[in-house]
Amino acid sequence: MKMMSGWMRAGMVAAMMVAAAAAGAQTTADDAAKAADAQAKGAAQQAEVQAQAAKIEADVQAQAAAQQADVQAQVAAQVEKVKADFARQQATLAPLAAQLAVQTKLSVQENAEVQAQVERVQAEAARMEVRMAPIKVKLALQAEQMAPLEAKLEMSMVPLQAAMMARAAAMQAHMMARGLVMQDGGMVSVGDPQVKDELFDGTEKFAKGASDVTSVNLGPDMLGMVSGKHGGDMARKLNFMVVRTYEYPRPGMYNMADVDAYRQKLKTGNWNCFIHTSESKTGESTDICNRALPNGEGNEMVILTVEPKELTFIHMSGKGSLADLGKMGKMGGFGGEIPTPPEPPSPPSPPNQ
């Protein structure tokens, strides 16, 4: 009984195992069927997606091709337009280019001619320079020889110019004095009697035997009252001006020793007689002297001229000059200015070499 039971249990186990195997086989088949179905569905979906992608790609390529064709057409049109414009411009510029070519050719020819002419002139200048070289050397030697002669001539002209300046100044002073005398109604003495001149004090002695005596004493007040446009200027420049002139009917009617006494006064103190001229034949002489006033207030100037038949004493103080005598000569109604000394004569030609 026990053995039967064992076999029965074994059979039951085997039957159960068979049933389990059968059940397992059935499950595996179902799963395989399901997997196959899922795979088929996936393949179908993949095929559908690929079909859609292919369609989209085809549409995109078609649009790109259309756009590219349009762009190429536009570019071709623009290129044709540019070519047409360029052709028109070439047609317009062709005559100008031809004209410019002609002008350029002419300019080259003209430049060549000008350059050739310049070279000819330069060559001629070089030849002239060669020919002039000996002449320049000769002129330089002549100038070197003339230098001492010119210096000597210039030095010889100094006394003449100084004499003319002094005599011109004296003449202007004399004219001024005469003019003031006439302006004052024919008097022979004009001016402020308070103007004292210690330097020429005592010159009244020369009036003895004189046919014409002029005495002018002008202070700032009198200078300002004198008619003429220069009166005010002189009043501002001068402290005083004294003029004494003595004219004689014959030569030798005054004592030269008395004149020399006044010259001696001009050799004392700080007087500087920068001009002195004398002529032995005629006995004429001129002295022009000056000295500085204290504190830089100007200077004093003296002009003393001696002629056989005339003596002139001029003394002025302030900031006047010889040029101011020309203005003084006009104040009495007389024209004229200090004459300009003559030009020196041409120097003699150098000796021939």
C-alpha positions in Angstrom: 0.0 0.0 0.0 2.8 2.2 0.8 4.5 1.4 -2.5 1.4 2.3 -4.3 1.2 5.4 -2.6 4.7 6.2 -3.6 4.0 5.5 -7.2 0.9 7.5 -7.0 2.7 10.3 -5.5 5.4 10.1 -8.2 2.8 9.9 -10.9 1.0 12.8 -9.5 4.2 14.8 -9.4 5.0 13.8 -12.9 1.5 14.8 -14.0 1.8 18.0 -12.3 5.2 18.6 -13.9 3.7 17.8 -17.3 0.8 20.1 -16.7 3.2 22.8 -15.6 5.4 22.3 -18.7 2.4 22.5 -20.9 1.2 25.6 -19.2 4.7 27.1 -19.6 4.8 26.3 -23.3 1.5 28.0 -23.8 2.7 31.1 -22.0 5.9 31.3 -24.1 3.8 31.0 -27.3 1.6 33.9 -26.3 4.5 36.0 -25.4 6.1 35.4 -28.7 2.9 36.2 -30.5 2.6 39.5 -28.6 6.2 40.4 -29.3 5.8 39.7 -33.0 2.7 41.8 -33.1 4.5 44.7 -31.3 7.5 44.3 -33.6 5.2 44.5 -36.6 3.5 47.6 -35.2 6.9 49.3 -34.6 8.1 48.4 -38.1 4.9 49.9 -39.5 5.3 53.1 -37.4 9.0 53.4 -38.4 8.1 53.0 -42.0 5.4 55.7 -41.7 7.9 58.1 -40.0 10.5 57.5 -42.7 7.9 58.1 -45.3 6.9 61.4 -43.6 10.6 62.5 -43.3 11.3 61.6 -46.9 8.3 63.8 -47.9 9.4 66.7 -45.8 13.0 66.4 -47.1 11.6 66.4 -50.7 9.5 69.5 -50.0 12.5 71.3 -48.5 14.7 70.4 -51.4 12.0 71.6 -53.8 11.7 75.0 -52.0 15.4 75.4 -51.8 15.8 74.6 -55.5 13.1 77.2 -56.3 14.7 79.9 -54.1 18.1 79.2 -55.6 16.7 79.4 -59.1 15.1 82.8 -58.2 18.3 84.1 -56.7 20.3 83.0 -59.7 17.8 84.7 -61.9 18.0 88.0 -59.9 21.8 87.8 -59.9 21.9 87.2 -63.6 19.7 90.2 -64.1 21.8 92.4 -62.0 25.0 91.3 -63.7 23.4 92.1 -67.1 22.4 95.5 -65.8 25.9 96.2 -64.5 27.4 95.1 -67.8 25.0 97.4 -69.7 25.9 100.3 -67.4 29.7 99.6 -67.8 29.3 99.4 -71.6 27.5 102.8 -71.6 30.2 104.3 -69.4 33.0 102.9 -71.6 31.2 104.4 -74.6 31.0 107.8 -72.9 34.6 107.7 -71.7 36.1 106.5 -74.9 36.3 110.1 -76.5 37.7 111.5 -73.3 40.3 108.8 -73.1 41.3 109.4 -76.6 41.6 113.2 -75.9 43.6 112.6 -72.8 46.0 110.3 -74.7 46.6 113.1 -77.2 47.1 115.7 -74.5 49.5 113.4 -72.6 51.5 113.0 -75.7 51.6 116.8 -76.3 52.6 117.4 -72.7 55.4 115.0 -72.9 56.7 116.8 -76.0 56.3 120.2 -74.4 58.1 119.1 -71.3 60.9 117.8 -73.4 61.1 121.1 -75.2 61.1 123.1 -72.0 63.7 120.9 -70.4 65.9 121.3 -73.5 65.5 125.0 -73.3 66.4 125.1 -69.6 69.5 123.1 -70.3 70.5 125.5 -73.1 70.0 128.4 -70.7 72.0 126.7 -68.0 74.8 125.9 -70.4 74.8 129.6 -71.6 74.9 130.8 -68.0 77.8 128.5 -67.3 79.7 129.9 -70.3 78.9 133.4 -69.1 80.2 132.6 -65.6 83.4 131.3 -67.1 83.8 134.5 -69.2 82.9 136.7 -66.2 85.4 135.1 -63.8 88.4 137.2 -64.9 86.3 140.3 -65.0 85.1 139.7 -61.4 88.7 139.2 -60.3 89.6 142.5 -61.9 86.7 144.3 -60.3 87.6 142.9 -56.9 91.2 144.1 -57.4 89.9 147.6 -58.5 87.6 147.7 -55.5 90.5 146.9 -53.2 92.6 149.6 -54.8 89.6 152.1 -54.6 89.0 151.5 -50.9 91.8 153.8 -49.6 90.8 156.5 -52.1 87.2 156.4 -51.1 88.1 156.5 -47.4 90.4 159.5 -48.1 87.7 161.2 -50.1 85.1 160.6 -47.4 87.4 162.0 -44.8 88.1 165.1 -46.9 84.3 165.7 -47.3 83.7 165.7 -43.5 85.0 169.3 -43.0 83.1 170.5 -46.0 79.9 169.0 -44.9 80.4 170.2 -41.3 81.0 173.7 -42.6 77.9 173.7 -44.8 75.8 172.4 -41.9 77.1 175.1 -39.6 76.6 177.9 -42.1 73.2 176.6 -43.0 72.3 176.6 -39.3 73.6 180.1 -38.9 71.8 181.2 -42.0 68.5 179.9 -40.6 69.1 181.5 -37.3 69.8 184.8 -39.1 66.6 184.4 -41.2 64.6 183.7 -38.1 66.0 186.8 -36.4 65.3 189.0 -39.5 61.8 187.6 -39.7 61.1 188.3 -36.0 62.4 191.8 -36.5 60.0 192.4 -39.4 57.2 190.8 -37.5 57.8 193.0 -34.5 57.4 196.1 -36.6 60.9 196.8 -37.7 62.6 196.8 -34.3 66.2 195.7 -34.2 65.9 194.0 -30.8 63.4 191.4 -30.1 62.6 189.3 -27.0 62.3 189.2 -23.3 64.9 191.5 -21.7 64.9 189.2 -18.7 66.7 186.5 -20.8 70.3 186.9 -19.8 73.2 185.2 -21.6 76.4 185.2 -19.6 78.2 183.3 -22.3 77.8 186.0 -24.9 77.7 188.9 -22.4 79.5 192.0 -23.8 79.0 191.2 -27.5 77.5 194.7 -27.7 81.1 195.9 -28.4 80.8 194.5 -31.9 77.9 196.9 -32.7 80.4 199.7 -33.0 80.7 200.5 -36.7 78.2 197.8 -37.7 75.7 198.8 -40.4 73.1 196.2 -39.2 72.7 194.8 -35.7 70.2 192.1 -34.8 69.6 191.0 -31.2 67.1 188.3 -30.4 66.3 187.0 -26.9 63.6 184.4 -26.7 62.4 182.6 -23.6 59.6 179.9 -23.6 56.9 182.5 -23.3 58.1 184.5 -26.3 58.7 181.3 -28.3 55.1 180.3 -27.6 53.8 183.7 -28.8 55.8 183.7 -32.1 53.5 183.1 -35.1 53.8 180.0 -37.1 52.9 176.4 -36.6 56.3 175.6 -35.1 56.2 178.2 -32.3 54.5 175.9 -29.8 56.9 173.1 -30.5 59.9 175.2 -29.9 58.4 176.6 -26.7 58.2 173.1 -25.4 61.7 172.2 -26.5 63.8 175.3 -25.6 64.5 177.1 -22.4 65.8 180.1 -24.3 67.4 181.1 -27.6 69.8 184.1 -28.1 70.9 185.4 -31.5 73.4 188.2 -32.1 74.3 189.3 -35.6 76.5 192.1 -36.7 77.0 193.2 -40.3 79.7 195.6 -41.4 80.0 197.7 -44.5 83.7 196.8 -44.9 85.9 193.9 -43.8 88.1 194.2 -40.8 85.9 196.5 -38.8 86.0 194.3 -35.6 88.8 193.0 -33.5 89.5 189.3 -34.0 91.1 189.1 -30.5 87.7 190.0 -29.1 86.1 187.1 -31.0 88.8 184.7 -29.8 88.0 185.6 -26.3 84.5 184.0 -26.8 86.1 181.0 -28.4 88.2 180.6 -25.3 85.1 180.4 -23.2 84.0 177.4 -25.2 87.3 175.6 -24.3 86.5 175.6 -20.6 84.0 173.7 -18.6 82.4 170.7 -20.3 81.9 172.3 -23.7 82.5 170.0 -26.7 83.2 171.8 -29.9 82.5 168.9 -32.3 82.7 171.1 -35.5 85.4 173.7 -36.3 86.0 174.9 -39.8 88.3 177.7 -41.1 89.4 179.1 -44.4 92.7 180.9 -44.5 92.1 182.8 -47.7 88.8 184.4 -46.7 89.2 184.3 -42.9 85.8 182.6 -42.5 85.4 180.1 -39.7 82.6 178.2 -37.9 82.4 176.6 -34.5 79.6 174.4 -33.3 79.8 173.3 -29.6 77.5 171.7 -27.1 77.3 170.5 -23.5 74.9 168.5 -21.5 72.6 170.2 -19.0 72.4 168.9 -15.4 70.0 166.0 -14.6 69.7 165.1 -18.2 67.4 168.1 -19.0 68.8 168.5 -22.5 71.8 170.4 -23.7 73.2 173.8 -24.6 74.4 174.5 -28.2 76.5 177.4 -29.5 77.1 178.4 -33.1 79.7 181.0 -33.8 80.3 182.1 -37.4 83.0 184.6 -38.4 83.1 186.3 -41.8 85.0 189.3 -42.9 81.9 191.5 -42.9 79.6 189.6 -40.5 79.6 188.0 -37.0 76.9 185.6 -35.8 76.5 184.3 -32.2 73.8 181.7 -31.5 73.2 180.2 -28.1 70.2 177.9 -27.3 69.4 175.7 -24.3 66.9 172.9 -24.0 66.1 169.9 -26.2 66.5 171.6 -29.6 68.8 170.5 -32.4 70.3 171.9 -35.6 67.3 170.6 -37.4 65.1 172.8 -35.2 66.8 175.9 -36.7 65.0 175.1 -39.9 61.7 175.4 -38.2 62.8 178.6 -36.5 63.6 180.1 -39.8 59.9 179.6 -40.8 58.5 181.2 -37.7 59.1 184.7 -38.9 57.3 184.1 -42.2 60.4 183.1 -44.2 60.6 179.8 -45.9 63.5 177.5 -46.4 65.1 174.7 -44.4 68.7 173.8 -43.7 70.1 172.9 -47.0 71.4 169.4 -47.6 75.1 169.2 -48.1 76.1 168.2 -51.6 76.8 164.7 -52.5 80.6 164.0 -52.5 82.2 163.8 -56.0 82.8 160.5 -57.6 86.1 159.0 -56.7 88.8 159.0 -59.4 89.2 155.9 -61.5 92.0 153.5 -60.4 95.1 153.5 -62.5 95.2 151.1 -65.4 96.8 147.8 -64.7 
